[in-house]
Amino acid sequence: MNEIDLQDYPCPLPLVKAKTILSEMKEGEDVTFVINHRYRLENLEGLIKAQSQEIIEEKETANEVFSIKVRKKTIRHFENCMVCAKPLEYLTSSARAVCQYCGKEGDAYIICPNKHFVCDDCHLEPCIEQITNSVLTTGSKDPIEIAEHLMSLDKMSMIGPEHHPIVAASLLAALKNSDKLRITDEKIREGIKRAKKLTSGYIDGCCTAAMSIGVVIVVITNATCVSDRERSLAHRAAARGLEAIALEGGPRCCKSSVRAAIYEAVGFLNEFFDAGLNAKRMEKACAYSKKHDYCKKSRCRFFGK
């Protein structure tokens, strides 16, 4: 957006015009306002701050003439719709939609009443760095403890594909700290990179948190699509994870799926790799039941634990 000159407008028109422009801007877009008189500048600053927008640059270009560059912040909600916080709607067939954050068009299976669509990449972007930094520095040997911390991060959504790398990251970090299978930071990063490419389970029909267990086996064994036993183990691990999640029943809950997948993966890794992992039982009640519209309550084995 170009420079907007507000000098010739009588009060309160500069604020009215600025408010309209800010409301029409796309997130991440910049605009520069030119305004005269310091008291009008202060009023404009108040409007910008009240709308939680970001002032990038401010300077006096002439006597009592000011230039103020503003960027519309990216606002994300972490419950329901990331854009407007409205409850999500789940479609039985896809609809073409444009991601509210990156502008890419894609097939939407989950939208809100305002037709907002957020692609998987933009769902992942706010928290993937937090996940990576956390698992590379944790000293915990308990993958459930690690996962619970990751799910509590301030940029983690209630649901979404960001839960897939949590499974792989938590297991690989616990294995690294247990010092049995020689897991390096590079292997952890590789596991996260692979797991974040897993698409939403709503599209595939199966929760891909379970696929993250297969990612862990692939990273441990350096398996490829032409490997023999290693590839078979990855499939068996993922299958066991899917079975564990299936036994939890529905509706879906990303938190429950992460826990179920990790508990199953610990047994698999100890059985086939003598990993020596120990995932403690949850000692506290699930912290997310009141935030999840589809919580199974007492039908969930993690509810009230």
C-alpha positions in Angstrom: 0.0 0.0 0.0 1.3 3.5 -0.8 1.7 6.6 1.3 -1.5 8.1 2.6 -1.5 11.9 3.1 -3.9 12.9 5.9 -2.8 16.6 6.2 -5.7 18.2 4.4 -8.5 16.5 6.2 -10.2 18.3 9.1 -10.7 16.5 12.3 -11.9 13.8 12.9 -11.5 12.7 9.3 -7.8 11.7 9.5 -8.7 9.1 12.2 -11.8 7.9 10.3 -9.8 7.5 7.1 -6.9 5.8 8.9 -9.2 3.4 10.7 -10.9 2.4 7.4 -7.5 1.8 5.7 -6.2 -0.3 8.6 -9.3 -2.4 8.5 -9.0 -3.1 4.8 -5.3 -4.0 4.9 -4.1 -7.6 4.7 -2.0 -9.0 7.5 1.7 -8.2 7.1 1.0 -5.3 4.7 2.6 -1.9 5.4 1.2 1.6 5.0 2.7 5.0 5.6 0.6 7.9 6.9 1.6 11.5 6.6 -0.1 13.8 9.1 0.5 17.3 10.4 0.4 18.7 14.0 1.7 16.7 16.9 -1.7 16.4 18.7 -3.1 14.7 15.5 -0.1 12.4 15.4 -0.7 11.4 19.0 -4.3 10.6 18.2 -3.2 8.5 15.3 -0.7 6.6 17.4 -3.5 5.9 19.9 -5.7 4.4 17.2 -2.8 2.3 15.9 -2.1 0.9 19.4 -5.7 0.4 20.1 -5.9 -1.9 17.1 -2.8 -3.7 18.2 -0.9 -2.8 15.0 2.8 -2.3 14.7 4.6 1.0 14.2 7.6 0.3 12.1 9.0 3.8 11.7 8.1 7.3 12.8 9.8 10.6 11.9 9.3 14.3 11.6 9.9 15.2 7.9 9.2 18.9 8.3 8.1 21.3 10.9 5.0 19.7 12.5 4.7 17.2 9.6 5.1 13.5 10.6 5.5 10.3 8.7 4.4 7.1 10.5 4.8 3.6 8.9 2.5 1.0 10.1 2.4 -2.8 9.6 -0.8 -4.8 10.2 0.1 -7.6 12.6 -0.6 -11.2 12.0 -3.1 -12.2 14.6 -3.5 -15.9 15.4 -5.9 -17.6 17.7 -4.9 -21.0 19.1 -8.4 -22.4 19.7 -10.9 -22.9 16.9 -10.3 -20.8 13.7 -6.8 -19.2 13.8 -8.1 -16.1 12.1 -11.4 -15.2 13.9 -11.7 -17.9 16.7 -15.1 -19.1 15.4 -15.8 -22.8 15.7 -14.5 -24.9 12.8 -16.7 -26.6 10.2 -15.6 -30.0 8.8 -16.5 -30.6 5.1 -17.2 -34.0 3.5 -15.8 -32.8 0.2 -13.2 -30.2 -0.5 -13.7 -26.6 -1.4 -11.2 -24.4 -3.1 -10.0 -21.6 -0.7 -7.2 -19.2 -0.3 -5.1 -19.4 2.9 -5.6 -16.3 5.0 -1.9 -16.0 5.8 0.2 -16.9 2.8 -2.4 -16.3 0.1 -1.9 -19.7 -1.5 -4.9 -21.5 -3.0 -5.7 -25.0 -1.9 -8.3 -27.7 -1.1 -10.0 -26.8 2.2 -11.6 -29.5 4.3 -11.8 -27.4 7.4 -13.1 -23.8 7.4 -15.0 -21.6 9.8 -18.4 -19.8 9.3 -16.5 -16.8 7.9 -14.9 -19.1 5.3 -11.4 -18.6 6.7 -8.9 -21.3 5.6 -5.4 -21.8 7.0 -3.0 -24.2 5.1 -0.9 -26.8 6.9 2.3 -24.8 6.4 0.8 -21.7 8.1 -0.5 -23.8 10.9 3.0 -25.2 11.5 5.0 -22.0 11.0 4.3 -20.3 14.4 5.4 -23.2 16.6 7.9 -25.3 14.7 10.9 -23.3 15.9 9.7 -23.5 19.4 9.3 -27.3 19.1 12.8 -27.7 17.7 14.5 -25.5 20.2 12.8 -27.2 23.1 13.6 -30.8 22.2 17.2 -29.9 21.4 17.7 -28.5 24.9 15.6 -30.7 27.1 17.3 -33.2 29.3 14.2 -35.4 29.9 14.2 -39.1 29.0 10.4 -39.3 29.2 8.7 -38.8 25.8 5.3 -38.1 27.4 6.8 -35.4 29.7 8.5 -33.8 26.6 5.3 -34.0 24.6 3.2 -32.5 27.3 5.6 -29.5 27.5 5.5 -29.1 23.7 1.7 -29.2 23.6 1.6 -26.4 26.3 3.8 -24.0 24.2 2.2 -20.6 23.7 2.1 -20.9 19.9 0.6 -24.4 19.8 -2.9 -24.7 18.5 -5.6 -26.9 20.2 -5.7 -29.0 17.0 -3.7 -29.2 13.8 -0.8 -30.7 11.9 1.7 -29.2 14.4 1.0 -32.2 16.6 2.6 -34.6 14.1 6.2 -33.4 14.6 5.6 -33.5 18.4 5.4 -37.3 18.4 8.6 -37.7 16.4 10.5 -34.9 18.3 9.5 -36.2 21.7 10.5 -39.8 21.0 13.8 -38.9 19.3 14.7 -36.4 22.1 14.0 -39.0 24.8 16.1 -41.6 22.9 19.0 -39.1 22.6 18.9 -38.4 26.3 18.7 -42.1 27.1 22.0 -42.5 25.2 21.3 -45.9 23.8 20.7 -45.5 20.1 23.2 -42.7 19.4 20.5 -40.2 18.4 22.1 -36.9 17.3 20.6 -33.4 17.0 20.8 -33.8 13.3 18.6 -36.9 13.5 16.1 -35.0 15.6 16.0 -32.2 13.1 15.5 -34.7 10.3 12.6 -36.3 12.2 10.9 -33.0 12.7 11.4 -32.1 9.0 9.8 -35.4 7.9 7.0 -35.4 10.4 5.9 -31.8 9.6 5.3 -32.9 6.0 2.6 -35.3 7.1 -0.7 -34.0 5.9 -3.7 -33.5 8.2 -5.4 -36.7 9.1 -8.8 -35.3 8.1 -7.6 -35.5 4.5 -6.1 -38.9 4.7 -8.8 -40.4 6.8 -6.3 -41.6 9.4 -4.5 -39.7 12.1 -1.0 -39.1 10.9 0.3 -38.7 14.5 0.8 -42.5 14.1 2.8 -42.0 10.9 5.3 -40.0 13.0 6.2 -43.2 14.8 7.2 -44.6 11.4 9.3 -41.5 10.9 11.2 -42.2 14.1 12.0 -45.8 12.9 13.1 -44.5 9.5 15.4 -41.9 11.2 16.8 -44.5 13.6 17.5 -47.1 10.9 18.3 -44.8 8.0 15.6 -46.7 6.0 14.6 -45.8 2.5 11.8 -47.0 0.3 14.1 -49.8 -1.0 15.1 -51.0 2.5 13.9 -54.4 3.6 13.5 -55.1 7.4 13.9 -51.4 8.3 11.0 -50.4 6.0 8.9 -53.2 7.4 9.6 -52.1 11.0 8.5 -48.5 10.1 5.2 -49.8 8.7 4.6 -52.0 11.7 5.3 -49.2 14.1 2.9 -46.9 12.3 0.3 -49.6 12.2 0.5 -50.1 15.9 0.2 -46.4 16.4 -2.9 -46.3 14.2 -4.4 -49.2 16.2 -3.8 -47.4 19.5 -5.4 -44.2 18.2 -8.3 -46.2 16.8 -9.0 -47.7 20.2 -9.3 -44.2 21.6 -12.5 -43.8 19.5 -13.8 -40.5 18.2 -14.3 -37.6 17.8 -10.7 -36.7 17.1 -8.5 -35.1 19.7 -4.9 -34.2 18.7 -3.7 -34.3 22.3 -5.2 -37.7 22.9 -3.7 -39.0 19.6 -0.2 -37.7 20.6 -0.3 -39.5 23.9 -1.7 -42.7 22.5 0.9 -42.8 19.7 3.8 -42.1 22.1 2.8 -44.8 24.7 2.5 -47.3 21.8 5.8 -46.2 20.3 7.6 -46.7 23.6 6.5 -50.3 23.8 7.6 -50.9 20.1 11.0 -49.2 20.6 11.7 -51.2 23.7 10.6 -54.5 22.0 12.5 -54.1 18.8 15.4 -51.8 19.7 15.9 -52.4 23.4 15.6 -48.7 23.8 15.0 -48.7 27.6 12.4 -45.9 27.4 10.0 -45.2 30.2 6.9 -43.1 29.7 5.3 -42.3 33.0 1.6 -42.3 33.5 0.0 -38.9 33.4 -0.4 -37.7 37.0 -2.6 -34.7 36.3 -6.0 -34.3 34.5 -5.8 -33.3 30.9 -5.5 -29.5 30.7 -7.3 -29.2 27.4 -10.8 -30.7 28.0 -12.5 -27.3 28.5 -10.8 -25.9 25.3 -11.9 -28.8 23.1 -15.5 -28.6 21.7 -15.4 -32.4 20.9 -13.8 -33.6 24.1 -14.9 -37.2 24.9 -14.8 -36.4 28.6 -15.0 -39.6 30.7 -14.8 -41.8 27.5 -11.1 -40.6 27.1 -8.6 -42.5 29.2 -6.6 -39.3 29.7 -9.6 -37.3 31.1 -9.3 -36.8 34.8 -6.0 -38.7 35.1 
